[in-house]
């Protein structure tokens, strides 16, 4: 026997509320996020904020003194690019669960996001240096009843 419409609406509303709360928590977490990356020559550390904006530059171990202006600029640009990429991937991973259809309410289909169009093609390439490995499960997963375990 099919589930009554009233019961299905109740489940859908409950899930929608849980998703809305989880999205709000994720947005708050993302607004506070930042990533710092050290250039490959270990001359600079660049920090970017939640929207990829440059939030800090540190010159490490006085290496900049022996570098040409072009070398130093290249180090800063490399680290900034890598930090932005890490932030973009972090946003993508944090928001991905909200794009998927609901297992409990088939009418909630999720939505499709063209991450490549938003962040560029490099965001979809494999990333061996995942900045959030070892972190606790995000709070919003608990709200959705998803703890990452099967």
WOCORGI-V958884 format. One record per residue. N is the residue number from 1. RES is the residue in one small letter. SS is DSSP state (alpha for helix, beta for strand, coil for the rest). Layout:
n=N res=RES ss=SS
n=N res=RES ss=SS
This chain:
n=1 res=x ss=coil
n=2 res=x ss=coil
n=3 res=x ss=coil
n=4 res=x ss=coil
n=5 res=x ss=alpha
n=6 res=x ss=alpha
n=7 res=x ss=alpha
n=8 res=x ss=alpha
n=9 res=x ss=alpha
n=10 res=x ss=alpha
n=11 res=x ss=alpha
n=12 res=x ss=alpha
n=13 res=x ss=alpha
n=14 res=x ss=alpha
n=15 res=x ss=alpha
n=16 res=x ss=alpha
n=17 res=x ss=alpha
n=18 res=x ss=alpha
n=19 res=x ss=alpha
n=20 res=x ss=alpha
n=21 res=x ss=alpha
n=22 res=x ss=alpha
n=23 res=x ss=alpha
n=24 res=x ss=alpha
n=25 res=x ss=alpha
n=26 res=x ss=alpha
n=27 res=x ss=alpha
n=28 res=x ss=alpha
n=29 res=x ss=alpha
n=30 res=x ss=alpha
n=31 res=x ss=alpha
n=32 res=x ss=alpha
n=33 res=x ss=coil
n=34 res=x ss=coil
n=35 res=x ss=beta
n=36 res=x ss=beta
n=37 res=x ss=beta
n=38 res=x ss=beta
n=39 res=x ss=coil
n=40 res=x ss=coil
n=41 res=x ss=coil
n=42 res=x ss=coil
n=43 res=x ss=coil
n=44 res=x ss=beta
n=45 res=x ss=beta
n=46 res=x ss=beta
n=47 res=x ss=beta
n=48 res=x ss=beta
n=49 res=x ss=coil
n=50 res=x ss=coil
n=51 res=x ss=coil
n=52 res=x ss=coil
n=53 res=x ss=coil
n=54 res=x ss=beta
n=55 res=x ss=beta
n=56 res=x ss=beta
n=57 res=x ss=beta
n=58 res=x ss=beta
n=59 res=x ss=beta
n=60 res=x ss=coil
n=61 res=x ss=coil
n=62 res=x ss=coil
n=63 res=x ss=alpha
n=64 res=x ss=alpha
n=65 res=x ss=alpha
n=66 res=x ss=alpha
n=67 res=x ss=coil
n=68 res=x ss=coil
n=69 res=x ss=alpha
n=70 res=x ss=alpha
n=71 res=x ss=alpha
n=72 res=x ss=alpha
n=73 res=x ss=alpha
n=74 res=x ss=alpha
n=75 res=x ss=alpha
n=76 res=x ss=alpha
n=77 res=x ss=alpha
n=78 res=x ss=alpha
n=79 res=x ss=alpha
n=80 res=x ss=alpha
n=81 res=x ss=alpha
n=82 res=x ss=alpha
n=83 res=x ss=alpha
n=84 res=x ss=alpha
n=85 res=x ss=alpha
n=86 res=x ss=alpha
n=87 res=x ss=alpha
n=88 res=x ss=alpha
n=89 res=x ss=alpha
n=90 res=x ss=alpha
n=91 res=x ss=alpha
n=92 res=x ss=alpha
n=93 res=x ss=alpha
n=94 res=x ss=alpha
n=95 res=x ss=alpha
n=96 res=x ss=alpha
n=97 res=x ss=alpha
n=98 res=x ss=alpha
n=99 res=x ss=alpha
n=100 res=x ss=coil
n=101 res=x ss=coil
n=102 res=x ss=coil
n=103 res=x ss=coil
n=104 res=x ss=coil
n=105 res=x ss=coil
n=106 res=x ss=coil
n=107 res=x ss=coil
n=108 res=x ss=coil
n=109 res=x ss=coil
n=110 res=x ss=coil
n=111 res=x ss=coil
n=112 res=x ss=coil
n=113 res=x ss=coil
n=114 res=x ss=coil
n=115 res=x ss=alpha
n=116 res=x ss=alpha
n=117 res=x ss=alpha
n=118 res=x ss=alpha
n=119 res=x ss=alpha
n=120 res=x ss=coil
n=121 res=x ss=alpha
n=122 res=x ss=alpha
n=123 res=x ss=alpha
n=124 res=x ss=alpha
n=125 res=x ss=coil
n=126 res=x ss=coil
n=127 res=x ss=coil
n=128 res=x ss=coil
n=129 res=x ss=coil
n=130 res=x ss=coil
n=131 res=x ss=coil
n=132 res=x ss=coil
n=133 res=x ss=coil
n=134 res=x ss=coil
n=135 res=x ss=coil
n=136 res=x ss=coil
n=137 res=x ss=coil
n=138 res=x ss=coil
n=139 res=x ss=alpha
n=140 res=x ss=alpha
n=141 res=x ss=alpha
n=142 res=x ss=alpha
n=143 res=x ss=alpha
n=144 res=x ss=alpha
n=145 res=x ss=coil
n=146 res=x ss=coil
n=147 res=x ss=coil
n=148 res=x ss=coil
n=149 res=x ss=coil
n=150 res=x ss=coil
